């Protein structure tokens, strides 16, 4: 397993723990609700949506080149946020040939 794979798994684990705590504390809609209480929150929410859309566009193009189906990760992105791109990156890392991993 490469250094990059280990780092991605650590990020997924840490973000998963934070997400679990947030869900336990305020629930799914409680995580989103603060973004509608101020213009600052709305700006952060819009920024996250823009980043998610841009990543999904990149993911579809990259998945075609790597021979990976992008749609499960796009669905994850829609419903689970950053978990979609993170799991796509780990899947891509684990499926790529050793030569390709070194160049990416």
Secondary structure, DSSP 8 states (H G I E B T S, - for coil): --HHHHHHHHHHHHHHHHHHHHHHHHHHHHHHHGGGSSHHHHHHHHHHHHHHHHHHHHHHHHHHHHT---HHHHHHHHHHTHHHHHHHHHHHHHHS-HHHHHH-
